[in-house]
Amino acid sequence: MNYLLDTNILVYYITRPALLTDFEHEFQPFSNQNVALISVVTEAEMRSIAIQRGWGSRKIKKLESLLRQFLRVPIQSERQIKVYAEIDAYSKHKHPELDYPPGYTSNTMHKNDLWIATTAHITNSKLVTADGDFDHLKDVFIDLIKIKV
């Protein structure tokens, strides 16, 4: 199984890893049977967070060690661009070919979240997150695992 981790999950690995114990026990994302992935966008966000929060050398080393555990997915294919456009149009309730659930309203996603969702879709990964930014995409574009923290 492929697991693509959202940025907030990596933040928890650095700052509050005990919150992810149940997730790791149930899904075992780093086992030999699974592949743990991140989008290049997540790596960039994590490096920015480290700068903004003034992380010291201990946390930076922890971040570098954590990042080495993932397969990093770059943004480079035409398919990614096409999927990004479809997810963005769907989120804004303007995709002419997809059905919407009753009561659906427009969701303006942050651009980095669009790239992360796109990466989950093209890699056939379960997207692991702790926030609701991807809820409207569940079972349409992505499989979603929500971590309760």
Backbone as a printed PyTorch tensor [residue, N CA C, xyz], in Angstrom:
tensor([[[  0.8440,  -1.1790,   0.0000],
         [  0.0000,   0.0000,   0.0000],
         [  0.8880,   1.2410,   0.0000]],

        [[  0.4680,   2.2610,  -0.7340],
         [  1.1560,   3.5440,  -0.7440],
         [  0.4590,   4.4950,   0.2180]],

        [[  1.2450,   5.1950,   1.0290],
         [  0.7290,   6.2200,   1.9350],
         [  1.4570,   7.5160,   1.6460]],

        [[  0.6950,   8.5480,   1.2800],
         [  1.2630,   9.8650,   1.0620],
         [  0.9020,  10.7190,   2.2730]],

        [[  1.9050,  11.2250,   2.9650],
         [  1.6630,  11.9700,   4.1880],
         [  1.6020,  13.4630,   3.9190]],

        [[  0.5710,  14.0820,   4.4610],
         [  0.3900,  15.5250,   4.3740],
         [  1.4040,  16.2090,   5.2870]],

        [[  1.6360,  17.4620,   5.0510],
         [  2.6160,  18.2180,   5.8140],
         [  2.3270,  18.1970,   7.3080]],

        [[  1.0540,  18.3090,   7.6920],
         [  0.7560,  18.3550,   9.1250],
         [  1.1640,  17.0650,   9.8330]],

        [[  1.1550,  15.9600,   9.1340],
         [  1.5790,  14.6970,   9.7440],
         [  3.0840,  14.7190,   9.9920]],

        [[  3.8480,  15.2610,   9.0550],
         [  5.2920,  15.3650,   9.2770],
         [  5.6090,  16.3120,  10.4370]],

        [[  4.8340,  17.3810,  10.5690],
         [  5.0260,  18.2750,  11.7070],
         [  4.8310,  17.5030,  13.0090]],

        [[  3.8000,  16.6580,  13.0590],
         [  3.5760,  15.8530,  14.2690],
         [  4.7270,  14.8800,  14.5170]],

        [[  5.2860,  14.3010,  13.4640],
         [  6.4280,  13.4070,  13.6470],
         [  7.5970,  14.1350,  14.3200]],

        [[  7.7450,  15.4130,  14.0290],
         [  8.8340,  16.1930,  14.6160],
         [  8.4740,  16.6940,  16.0130]],

        [[  7.2530,  17.1910,  16.1800],
         [  6.9100,  17.8980,  17.4140],
         [  6.1260,  17.0770,  18.4380]],

        [[  5.3080,  16.1390,  17.9800],
         [  4.4600,  15.3610,  18.8860],
         [  4.2560,  13.9460,  18.3540]],

        [[  5.3210,  13.1760,  18.2060],
         [  5.2300,  11.8560,  17.5630],
         [  4.2860,  10.8820,  18.2680]],

        [[  4.0470,  11.0480,  19.5410],
         [  3.1410,  10.1390,  20.2630],
         [  1.7280,  10.1820,  19.6830]],

        [[  1.3660,  11.2900,  19.0470],
         [  0.0320,  11.3980,  18.4490],
         [ -0.1480,  10.4460,  17.2720]],

        [[  0.9470,   9.9160,  16.7250],
         [  0.8780,   9.0720,  15.5380],
         [  1.0730,   7.5900,  15.8500]],

        [[  1.1430,   7.2460,  17.1130],
         [  1.3700,   5.8570,  17.5100],
         [  0.2880,   4.9300,  16.9780]],

        [[ -0.9750,   5.2990,  17.1400],
         [ -2.0780,   4.4560,  16.6650],
         [ -2.0430,   4.3070,  15.1470]],

        [[ -1.7730,   5.4040,  14.4460],
         [ -1.6690,   5.3510,  12.9870],
         [ -0.5680,   4.3880,  12.5540]],

        [[  0.6070,   4.5310,  13.1390],
         [  1.7260,   3.6530,  12.7760],
         [  1.4210,   2.1960,  13.0900]],

        [[  0.7920,   1.9590,  14.2120],
         [  0.4660,   0.5820,  14.5950],
         [ -0.5360,  -0.0390,  13.6180]],

        [[ -1.5570,   0.7170,  13.2530],
         [ -2.6050,   0.1830,  12.3770],
         [ -2.1630,   0.0520,  10.9220]],

        [[ -1.4690,   1.0490,  10.3910],
         [ -1.1760,   1.0820,   8.9600],
         [  0.2740,   0.7180,   8.6080]],

        [[  1.1850,   0.8400,   9.5250],
         [  2.5950,   0.5040,   9.3300],
         [  3.1660,   1.0910,   8.0270]],

        [[  3.1270,   2.4010,   7.9030],
         [  3.5420,   3.0210,   6.6410],
         [  5.0040,   2.7960,   6.2760]],

        [[  5.8580,   2.5090,   7.2640],
         [  7.2810,   2.3370,   6.9860],
         [  7.7030,   0.8720,   6.9320]],

        [[  6.7400,  -0.0360,   6.8980],
         [  7.0810,  -1.4580,   6.8220],
         [  7.5010,  -1.8170,   5.3980]],

        [[  8.0760,  -2.9960,   5.2430],
         [  8.5370,  -3.4330,   3.9190],
         [  7.3910,  -3.6620,   2.9390]],

        [[  6.1710,  -3.8760,   3.4370],
         [  5.0260,  -4.1290,   2.5710],
         [  4.4010,  -2.8300,   2.0380]],

        [[  4.8030,  -1.6970,   2.5860],
         [  4.1900,  -0.4220,   2.2290],
         [  5.2400,   0.5580,   1.7230]],

        [[  4.7500,   1.6140,   1.0820],
         [  5.6290,   2.6750,   0.6070],
         [  5.1330,   3.9900,   1.2050]],

        [[  6.0080,   4.6770,   1.9270],
         [  5.7010,   5.9860,   2.5000],
         [  6.2240,   7.0530,   1.5460]],

        [[  5.3290,   7.9320,   1.1060],
         [  5.6860,   8.9580,   0.1370],
         [  5.3650,  10.3460,   0.6730]],

        [[  6.0410,  11.3340,   0.1200],
         [  5.6660,  12.7340,   0.3040],
         [  5.7990,  13.4280,  -1.0360]],

        [[  5.0220,  14.4700,  -1.2000],
         [  5.1830,  15.3430,  -2.3560],
         [  6.3800,  16.2480,  -2.1020]],

        [[  7.0430,  16.6490,  -3.1590],
         [  8.1220,  17.6220,  -3.0460],
         [  7.5920,  18.9000,  -2.3810]],

        [[  6.3090,  19.1680,  -2.5470],
         [  5.6710,  20.3250,  -1.9160],
         [  5.7230,  20.2000,  -0.3980]],

        [[  5.4790,  19.0090,   0.1090],
         [  5.5390,  18.7870,   1.5530],
         [  6.9420,  19.0290,   2.0830]],

        [[  7.9460,  18.5530,   1.3600],
         [  9.3160,  18.8140,   1.8010],
         [  9.5820,  20.3150,   1.8560]],

        [[  9.1570,  21.0460,   0.8440],
         [  9.3620,  22.4970,   0.8240],
         [  8.6250,  23.1700,   1.9850]],

        [[  7.3970,  22.7390,   2.2420],
         [  6.6490,  23.3010,   3.3640],
         [  7.3450,  23.0170,   4.6930]],

        [[  7.8600,  21.8000,   4.8570],
         [  8.5500,  21.4570,   6.1030],
         [  9.8060,  22.2960,   6.2990]],

        [[ 10.5530,  22.5080,   5.2410],
         [ 11.7650,  23.3260,   5.3560],
         [ 11.4140,  24.7770,   5.6810]],

        [[ 10.3090,  25.2620,   5.1340],
         [  9.8420,  26.6080,   5.4530],
         [  9.3900,  26.6980,   6.9100]],

        [[  8.6580,  25.7060,   7.3790],
         [  8.2080,  25.6750,   8.7740],
         [  9.4120,  25.6990,   9.7140]],

        [[ 10.4430,  24.9330,   9.3830],
         [ 11.6500,  24.8990,  10.2150],
         [ 12.2770,  26.2890,  10.3220]],

        [[ 12.3210,  27.0070,   9.2210],
         [ 12.8800,  28.3650,   9.2310],
         [ 11.9790,  29.2970,  10.0390]],

        [[ 10.6800,  29.2630,   9.7440],
         [  9.7400,  30.1760,  10.3890],
         [  9.6730,  29.9800,  11.9010]],

        [[  9.7870,  28.7390,  12.3370],
         [  9.6860,  28.4430,  13.7720],
         [ 11.0350,  28.4570,  14.4700]],

        [[ 12.0780,  28.7220,  13.7090],
         [ 13.4010,  28.8170,  14.2970],
         [ 13.8930,  27.5150,  14.9090]],

        [[ 13.6200,  26.4070,  14.2250],
         [ 14.0570,  25.1230,  14.7510],
         [ 15.5790,  25.1010,  14.8740]],

        [[ 16.0340,  24.5510,  15.9790],
         [ 17.4660,  24.4120,  16.2150],
         [ 18.0310,  23.1990,  15.5050]],

        [[ 19.3150,  22.9700,  15.7120],
         [ 20.0100,  21.8930,  15.0040],
         [ 19.4280,  20.5160,  15.3460]],

        [[ 18.9530,  20.3210,  16.5670],
         [ 18.3940,  19.0200,  16.9480],
         [ 17.1350,  18.6970,  16.1240]],

        [[ 16.2350,  19.6650,  16.0120],
         [ 15.0140,  19.4470,  15.2340],
         [ 15.3150,  19.3520,  13.7410]],

        [[ 16.2800,  20.1290,  13.2780],
         [ 16.6480,  20.0650,  11.8590],
         [ 17.2060,  18.6820,  11.5290]],

        [[ 18.0460,  18.1230,  12.3920],
         [ 18.5650,  16.7700,  12.1790],
         [ 17.4370,  15.7530,  12.1940]],

        [[ 16.4810,  15.9410,  13.0930],
         [ 15.3210,  15.0520,  13.1440],
         [ 14.5150,  15.1480,  11.8500]],

        [[ 14.3640,  16.3560,  11.3340],
         [ 13.6590,  16.5560,  10.0650],
         [ 14.3980,  15.8750,   8.9250]],

        [[ 15.7040,  16.0670,   8.8380],
         [ 16.4880,  15.4510,   7.7640],
         [ 16.3790,  13.9280,   7.8220]],

        [[ 16.4470,  13.3800,   9.0110],
         [ 16.3090,  11.9330,   9.1850],
         [ 14.9240,  11.4620,   8.7540]],

        [[ 13.9020,  12.2050,   9.1280],
         [ 12.5310,  11.8560,   8.7570],
         [ 12.3490,  11.9060,   7.2420]],

        [[ 12.8320,  12.9560,   6.6120],
         [ 12.6720,  13.1010,   5.1620],
         [ 13.3220,  11.9580,   4.3930]],

        [[ 14.4140,  11.4160,   4.9090],
         [ 15.0980,  10.2990,   4.2300],
         [ 14.2590,   9.0190,   4.2390]],

        [[ 13.2520,   8.9420,   5.0600],
         [ 12.4200,   7.7360,   5.1450],
         [ 11.3610,   7.6700,   4.0490]],

        [[ 11.2070,   8.7480,   3.2980],
         [ 10.1340,   8.8300,   2.3100],
         [ 10.6570,   8.7730,   0.8820]],

        [[  9.8200,   8.2490,   0.0160],
         [ 10.0240,   8.3990,  -1.4130],
         [  9.4180,   9.7540,  -1.7650]],

        [[ 10.2330,  10.6580,  -2.2880],
         [  9.7770,  12.0040,  -2.6190],
         [  9.2950,  12.0260,  -4.0640]],

        [[  8.0790,  12.5270,  -4.2740],
         [  7.4820,  12.5590,  -5.6050],
         [  7.5840,  13.9780,  -6.1590]],

        [[  8.3100,  14.1490,  -7.2710],
         [  8.4410,  15.4860,  -7.8640],
         [  7.1840,  15.8640,  -8.6640]],

        [[  7.1310,  17.1080,  -9.0490],
         [  6.0790,  17.5910,  -9.9460],
         [  6.7370,  17.7570, -11.3000]],

        [[  6.3700,  16.8780, -12.2370],
         [  7.0600,  16.9530, -13.5330],
         [  6.2890,  16.3730, -14.7030]],

        [[  5.1110,  15.8100, -14.4790],
         [  4.4550,  15.1360, -15.5980],
         [  3.2130,  15.8860, -16.0930]],

        [[  2.9000,  15.6600, -17.3330],
         [  1.6770,  16.2240, -17.9160],
         [  0.4380,  15.7080, -17.1860]],

        [[  0.4930,  14.4440, -16.7660],
         [ -0.6450,  13.8620, -16.0460],
         [ -0.9010,  14.6170, -14.7370]],

        [[  0.1570,  14.9930, -14.0410],
         [ -0.0090,  15.7590, -12.8060],
         [ -0.7070,  17.0900, -13.0850]],

        [[ -0.3210,  17.7530, -14.1400],
         [ -0.9240,  19.0360, -14.4820],
         [ -2.4040,  18.8590, -14.7880]],

        [[ -2.7370,  17.8090, -15.5270],
         [ -4.1330,  17.5380, -15.8640],
         [ -4.9550,  17.2280, -14.6100]],

        [[ -4.4270,  16.3890, -13.7370],
         [ -5.1520,  16.0330, -12.5050],
         [ -5.2970,  17.2510, -11.5970]],

        [[ -4.2470,  18.0570, -11.4750],
         [ -4.3190,  19.2950, -10.6920],
         [ -5.4870,  20.1540, -11.1880]],

        [[ -5.5760,  20.3460, -12.5010],
         [ -6.6390,  21.1710, -13.0820],
         [ -8.0190,  20.5830, -12.7810]],

        [[ -8.1370,  19.2690, -12.8620],
         [ -9.4260,  18.6310, -12.5810],
         [ -9.8220,  18.7670, -11.1150]],

        [[ -8.8730,  18.5680, -10.2130],
         [ -9.1740,  18.6960,  -8.7840],
         [ -9.5410,  20.1490,  -8.4550]],

        [[ -8.8270,  21.0930,  -9.0210],
         [ -9.1190,  22.5010,  -8.7700],
         [-10.5130,  22.8670,  -9.2850]],

        [[-10.8360,  22.4500, -10.5050],
         [-12.1580,  22.7310, -11.0610],
         [-13.2630,  22.0620, -10.2390]],

        [[-13.0450,  20.8090,  -9.8470],
         [-14.0250,  20.0940,  -9.0270],
         [-14.2270,  20.8170,  -7.6910]],

        [[-13.1420,  21.1930,  -7.0670],
         [-13.2220,  21.8480,  -5.7600],
         [-14.0350,  23.1350,  -5.8320]],

        [[-13.9180,  23.8480,  -6.9420],
         [-14.6440,  25.1130,  -7.1150],
         [-16.0580,  24.9000,  -7.6530]],

        [[-16.4780,  23.6380,  -7.7310],
         [-17.8180,  23.2690,  -8.2170],
         [-18.0190,  23.6860,  -9.6730]],

        [[-16.9640,  23.5420, -10.4660],
         [-17.0200,  23.9540, -11.8680],
         [-16.5420,  22.8720, -12.8120]],

        [[-16.5150,  21.6290, -12.3590],
         [-16.0980,  20.5320, -13.2450],
         [-17.3390,  20.0470, -13.9800]],

        [[-17.3810,  20.1980, -15.3050],
         [-18.6030,  19.8940, -16.0560],
         [-18.9050,  18.3980, -16.1960]],

        [[-17.9430,  17.5300, -15.9410],
         [-18.1500,  16.1080, -16.1940],
         [-18.3320,  15.2630, -14.9390]],

        [[-18.1560,  15.8370, -13.7560],
         [-18.2490,  15.0570, -12.5180],
         [-19.5010,  15.4220, -11.7380]],

        [[-20.0700,  14.4270, -11.1070],
         [-21.2460,  14.6400, -10.2670],
         [-20.8070,  15.1110,  -8.8880]],

        [[-21.6400,  15.9080,  -8.2820],
         [-21.3750,  16.4200,  -6.9400],
         [-22.4130,  15.8580,  -5.9740]],

        [[-22.0050,  15.6270,  -4.7360],
         [-22.9820,  15.1710,  -3.7470],
         [-23.9900,  16.2850,  -3.4430]],

        [[-25.1810,  15.9150,  -3.0170],
         [-26.1780,  16.9380,  -2.6670],
         [-25.6150,  17.9140,  -1.6260]],

        [[-25.8750,  19.1930,  -1.8480],
         [-25.4350,  20.2030,  -0.9040],
         [-23.9820,  20.6210,  -1.0420]],

        [[-23.2790,  20.0970,  -2.0340],
         [-21.8720,  20.4500,  -2.2130],
         [-21.7480,  21.9420,  -2.4810]],

        [[-20.8000,  22.5760,  -1.8240],
         [-20.4870,  23.9720,  -2.1010],
         [-19.0170,  24.0690,  -2.4890]],

        [[-18.6870,  25.1650,  -3.0940],
         [-17.3240,  25.3810,  -3.5710],
         [-16.3220,  25.3290,  -2.4260]],

        [[-15.1610,  24.7190,  -2.6870],
         [-14.0520,  24.6480,  -1.7400],
         [-12.8210,  25.2180,  -2.4170]],

        [[-12.3700,  26.3540,  -1.9560],
         [-11.1390,  26.9240,  -2.4980],
         [ -9.9720,  26.3290,  -1.7270]],

        [[ -9.1760,  25.5350,  -2.4180],
         [ -8.0440,  24.8660,  -1.7840],
         [ -6.7790,  25.7130,  -1.9310]],

        [[ -5.9120,  25.6170,  -0.9350],
         [ -4.5870,  26.2070,  -1.0620],
         [ -3.8530,  25.4670,  -2.1790]],

        [[ -3.0350,  26.1840,  -2.9050],
         [ -2.3450,  25.5910,  -4.0610],
         [ -1.4600,  24.4190,  -3.6640]],

        [[ -0.7750,  24.5140,  -2.5210],
         [  0.0620,  23.3880,  -2.1080],
         [ -0.7850,  22.1500,  -1.8150]],

        [[ -1.9650,  22.3370,  -1.2220],
         [ -2.8540,  21.1980,  -0.9790],
         [ -3.3300,  20.5750,  -2.2820]],

        [[ -3.5320,  21.4000,  -3.3020],
         [ -3.8940,  20.8590,  -4.6220],
         [ -2.7940,  19.9480,  -5.1480]],

        [[ -1.5340,  20.3760,  -5.0080],
         [ -0.4190,  19.5400,  -5.4720],
         [ -0.3160,  18.2670,  -4.6500]],

        [[ -0.5450,  18.3540,  -3.3470],
         [ -0.4800,  17.1620,  -2.4990],
         [ -1.5840,  16.1830,  -2.8720]],

        [[ -2.8010,  16.6700,  -3.0750],
         [ -3.9070,  15.7950,  -3.5000],
         [ -3.6160,  15.1870,  -4.8670]],

        [[ -3.0700,  15.9760,  -5.7700],
         [ -2.7010,  15.4780,  -7.0940],
         [ -1.6920,  14.3500,  -6.9760]],

        [[ -0.7040,  14.5330,  -6.1120],
         [  0.3240,  13.5150,  -5.9200],
         [ -0.2770,  12.2320,  -5.3630]],

        [[ -1.1920,  12.3570,  -4.4130],
         [ -1.8600,  11.1720,  -3.8690],
         [ -2.6200,  10.4450,  -4.9720]],

        [[ -3.3010,  11.2000,  -5.8170],
         [ -4.0880,  10.5940,  -6.9010],
         [ -3.1980,   9.8540,  -7.9040]],

        [[ -2.1430,  10.5130,  -8.3750],
         [ -1.3440,   9.8860,  -9.4370],
         [ -0.5010,   8.7210,  -8.9370]],

        [[ -0.2230,   8.6920,  -7.6320],
         [  0.5670,   7.5870,  -7.0750],
         [ -0.3090,   6.4960,  -6.4780]],

        [[ -1.6240,   6.6690,  -6.6130],
         [ -2.5710,   5.6980,  -6.0560],
         [ -2.2930,   5.4520,  -4.5670]],

        [[ -2.1070,   6.5600,  -3.8540],
         [ -1.7730,   6.4970,  -2.4310],
         [ -2.9620,   6.8990,  -1.5770]],

        [[ -2.9830,   6.3730,  -0.3850],
         [ -3.9100,   6.8690,   0.6230],
         [ -3.2790,   8.1350,   1.2000]],

        [[ -4.0350,   9.2260,   1.1860],
         [ -3.5400,  10.4910,   1.7100],
         [ -3.8150,  10.5420,   3.2080]],

        [[ -2.7600,  10.7220,   3.9910],
         [ -2.8630,  10.7480,   5.4430],
         [ -2.7490,  12.1920,   5.9010]],

        [[ -3.7710,  12.6670,   6.6150],
         [ -3.8080,  14.0500,   7.0760],
         [ -4.5120,  14.1370,   8.4130]],

        [[ -4.3450,  15.2770,   9.0610],
         [ -5.0370,  15.5230,  10.3270],
         [ -6.0340,  16.6730,  10.1910]],

        [[ -6.1560,  17.2410,   8.9970],
         [ -7.0970,  18.3490,   8.8380],
         [ -8.1880,  18.0080,   7.8260]],

        [[ -9.1030,  18.9140,   7.6290],
         [-10.2450,  18.6650,   6.7540],
         [-10.1020,  19.2300,   5.3560]],

        [[ -8.8990,  19.6500,   4.9860],
         [ -8.7090,  20.3140,   3.6970],
         [ -9.0000,  19.4330,   2.4850]],

        [[ -8.9690,  18.1180,   2.6830],
         [ -9.1380,  17.1930,   1.5580],
         [-10.4600,  16.4230,   1.6220]],

        [[-11.2790,  16.6960,   2.6130],
         [-12.4940,  15.9000,   2.8310],
         [-13.3860,  15.8200,   1.5970]],

        [[-13.5480,  16.9160,   0.8880],
         [-14.4450,  16.9460,  -0.2640],
         [-13.9230,  16.1150,  -1.4460]],

        [[-12.6610,  15.7210,  -1.4010],
         [-12.0740,  14.9250,  -2.4900],
         [-12.1310,  13.4280,  -2.2340]],

        [[-12.5010,  13.0490,  -1.0020],
         [-12.5310,  11.6370,  -0.6240],
         [-13.4860,  10.8680,  -1.5310]],

        [[-13.0000,   9.7470,  -2.0040],
         [-13.7520,   8.8260,  -2.8640],
         [-14.0900,   9.4060,  -4.2380]],

        [[-13.6230,  10.6110,  -4.5270],
         [-13.7680,  11.1750,  -5.8680],
         [-12.4000,  11.1460,  -6.5560]],

        [[-11.4090,  11.7190,  -5.8770],
         [-10.0450,  11.7420,  -6.4130],
         [ -9.0520,  10.9800,  -5.5500]],

        [[ -9.3370,  10.8710,  -4.2630],
         [ -8.3510,  10.2860,  -3.3380],
         [ -9.0080,   9.3680,  -2.3190]],

        [[ -8.1990,   8.4540,  -1.7880],
         [ -8.5270,   7.7080,  -0.5810],
         [ -7.9120,   8.4920,   0.5670]],

        [[ -8.6600,   8.6430,   1.6410],
         [ -8.2320,   9.5290,   2.7150],
         [ -8.2010,   8.7890,   4.0480]],

        [[ -7.1270,   9.0140,   4.7940],
         [ -7.0400,   8.5500,   6.1710],
         [ -6.9080,   9.7820,   7.0370]],

        [[ -7.8760,  10.0050,   7.9070],
         [ -7.8620,  11.1520,   8.8120],
         [ -7.3540,  10.6970,  10.1650]],

        [[ -6.3230,  11.3560,  10.6500],
         [ -5.7600,  11.0820,  11.9700],
         [ -6.4040,  12.0490,  12.9440]],

        [[ -6.9410,  11.5180,  14.0140],
         [ -7.5200,  12.3820,  15.0470],
         [ -6.4320,  12.7130,  16.0600]],

        [[ -6.1920,  14.0100,  16.2230],
         [ -5.1620,  14.4520,  17.1780],
         [ -5.7710,  15.3640,  18.2200]]])
